[in-house]
Amino acid sequence: MNKDDRDPGADGVQDEDSARPGPEEHGSTTGSRVSDDSGASAVSEEADGEAEEMADPEMSKDKQGSFWKELPILIVIAVVLAFVIRTWVMQAFYIPSGSMENTLLVGDRVLVNKVVYEIRDIRHGEVVVFNGDGSWDDPNTVVVPEPTNPLSRGFTWVQQQMGAAPTGKEYIKRVIGLPGDVVECCDEQRVTVNGVPLDEEDYLYPGSLATHEEFGPVTVPDGHVWVMGDHRAISADSRRNQGNPGGGAVPIDHVVGRAFVIIWPFDQAGGLGAPETFARLNDDA
């Protein structure tokens, strides 16, 4: 063994190229070592294929055409679902006046359950939305101006369905008396229902206890409810509509549903349950 065979390379490691024979080019008479570029060639061919696929205009057009064909169907489905939910299940309402302060403030949005009274009867103390046509003429009702063009009319309608604008047709009050109840005011500035005085301090507008107007005794007609606002000083409720059909009471079939939760603004969001003072009346019902 000569010196060249024993000595390592300059870096102390035997040169791998010198120790390992390289691949030979097939068909070469010299058997000389050549670089293997077949991998790079395959990658290049694959990239070219992908580029051709991405650049295929027909495929892109087909996808776009499919989307625009399906879009009207999706819109129709969404509109139908929204209509069904709004008509028979649940609806958002905008509070336009201060007649229910401080329970509900102007600009609040509430969700109204339209199904609950199909399952059970109305209960004392619940907050309900109803249509006052034929029974009420509330001067506090917000009159919504008729939009001047179809675009504005459509935009206003969408806002009303989302509870972002008043409808000008519905009222919101608290149920005080049910059919057959005898409602009267006052017993030491308290409303009584069937002789039971109501402790309303928790939900009435501050100072409203002194603003009760004497009325009754009134027997609530069959198929009607006696309703009052929490801000008694300004609420044009059953007390002030006794000269109208129903003697101030509202037909139950005019009740849209129960307002059960405030959804806007977020800092006031929460449930709208019947106050504790009505528990005895509801237990007896």
Secondary structure, 3 states (H helix, E strand, C coil): CCHHHHCCCCCCCCCHHHHCCCCECCCCCCCCECCCCHHHHHHHHHHHHHHHHHCCHHHHHHHHHHHHHHHHHHHHHHHHHHHHHHHHHEEEEECCCCCCCCCCCCCCEEEEECCHHHHCCCCCCCEEEEECCCCCCCCCCCCCCCCCCHHHHHHHHHHHHCCCCCCCCEEEEEEEECCCCEEEECCCCCEEECCEECCCCCCCCCCHHHHCCCEEEEECCCCEEEEECCCCCCCCCHHHHCCCCCCCCEEHHHEEEEEEEEEECHHHCEECCCCHHHHHHHHHC
